[in-house]
């Protein structure tokens, strides 16, 4: 099942260079309802996106592995959400009212994009600042990683056990919290509905 991924990275290697990189989404992982922070105490439904940067590799234990970037989002298409902003920038247009009623995140798997990458203050990690649509005429290289999609409702399946211990622990927390009543749909609209059947060949998903 491809690479085991980690939220925090790790290993003795340099992060991907800052700047703009071509990426391809290879993982979408539902983390369920995650605890809040001191600044934002309310629990939020989170999802993790992972992109491969085709042609870029890192050496881990003597073996070249695809370079991966990841970003955690609140699972919401609210007009002020970062997920909606990045998805609309990635698509190159805003969501329609019909699309907002139920957009399946599985649709973004294998979709290419441009990633704006910045380093953490300590210089150890490469972070995704923004996501945008591929320019016309620019090819995206083939990916090396297998595609991976996970929803909390899938339970402890083969995908779950392919993840790192730390990521599985986060999923366990999210799965336990999922038994609690979700926030009202007006403040946290679903992004996991059925595909409404739209088709636009100029939009990557």
N, C-alpha and C positions, 0 to 999 in steps of 0.2 A: 504494500500500500504506500509506495512512494516514500517521501521523506517524513520523518517525525519532526514536527515543528514545535517551537518554543516561543512563548510570549516575550521572554527577556533576552533571547539570543544567547550570547555566551561564546566561549571559545577564544582562542588566542589568534585573532585575525583583525585586519583593519576593516572598518565599515565601508559600505559602498560610497563612492565619491558624491559630494554634494552636487546638485544641478538637476537637469532634466534627463530622465531615462525612459525608454520604452519598457512597459510592463505588460504582463498578461496575468489575469486573475486565475489562480489555481486552487484556492481554498476559500470556502465560505463556511464559517463555523458558528453555530448558534450557542451562545454562552448562557442563555436564560436570564433570570432576574438576578443581577449582581448588586452587592451592597454599595451604598453610597460612600462618599468621602466626608471629611470634616467640613469642607467647603460646600459640598452638595450632598447632604445626608440621605436624600430619598433614593431608594433602590431603583435601578433602571434595567430594562431588558437590553442586553448587549449582544453584538454580533462582531465576529472577527473576520476581516478580509485579509487574504494573503496573496501577494503578487510575486511571480517570478520575473526576474530581469533577464530575458534571453541573451545569451552570449556572455553573461557575467557569472563567474564562479568564485567560490571560496574553498580553500583547502582545509579540510577537517580530518585530523588523524591520517594524513597522507593521501586522502582521497578528495578529488574535486567534486564539489556539490553545487547545485544551482544557487545563485544568490537570491534570497527571498526578502521581501519587505512586508510588513504587516501594520494594520491599523484597526483599532477597536472603535466601534461606533455604538451610540444608542440606537436601537432598532425602531426608528420612527421616521415618517415622511412629513413631519410637521414642517411648516414653511421656514422655521428657524433652525432646523436640525442640520448638523454637519453632514450626515449621511445623504440627505436630500440634495444639499449643495454639491457634494462630490459626484453623486450619481447624475445630476443634471449637467454638470460640467463635462463628465465622462461621455454622456450621450450626445452632447452638443445642442440640447434643447430642453425646455421645461417639460415636466410631466403634465399630461392632460388630466382633467377632472376624473375621467374614466380610469386612467392608469393609477391615480392616487387611491382609488377604492380597493385596489389589491394588486400589488406588484410583487412577483416572485423573485426573491434574491438569487435563486438558482440560475436565473437568466444571465447573470454577469459572469458565470464560470467560462473560462477560456476567452473572454473578451479582452482585446488589447487596449492599451491606453498609454497616456503620457503621465509620468509621475514626477512631481517636484519634490526633491529629496533634500533635507537639511539634517545636520548632525545635532545630537543632543549637546547641551552645554559642556559636558565633560569630554565630548568628542568620541565616545565609545560606541554610539549607536546611530544608525541612519534611520530617520523618521520620514514618513510620508506627510508632506505639508498639504498637498492638493493633488487632485486627479483631473485629467482633462482628456478630451477626445483626440484620437490619432489624427494628425494632419493628412489630408488627401494625398495619395501617391507615396506615402511613407510605408514600407512593408514592415510587418512585425515578424520576427524570427519565430520558428517553431519552438514550443516549450519542451523542457526535459522532464518536468514533474508530472505525475499523475494528477488528475482532477479529484478534489475531495470536497464533499458536501455533507454537513451534519446538522440535524435538528434535535433539540432536546427530546422531542417525542420518540426519537430513534433509540433512546436508551443506551445500554452498554453493548453496542454492536461492534463489528470489526473496525469501523472507522474510529469509534471512541478509543479502542485499545491501540490504534496506530498513533495516537497523540502522546505528547509528553506527559509525565506525571503532573507537572504544574498545571497544564491545560486541562487535564482530566479532573483535577481538584476543583478548578474554577467551574467546570461544567457540573460537577456534583453539587456545588453550592447553588448554581442556577437551577438545577433540576429540583432541588428541595424547596427552593423559594417559589418555583412555578406553581405550587399548590395554593399559594396565596392569591387573592383576587387581583387581577391586573388593573392598571390605571385606566380611567375612562378613555374611550376611543378618541374623544375630541382632543385629548392632550398627547396621546401616544398612538396615532393611527397605525393599523397593521400594515406590514410590508410583506406579509407572507401569504397573501391571497392567491387565487387562481389567475392564470394568465388571461386577461380580458379578450384576447384574440386580435389585438392590433398588429399591424405590420408596417414597418417603415424601413426600407432598405438602406437609408442613409443614417440609421441609428444602430449602434453596435449591439444593443439589446433592448 
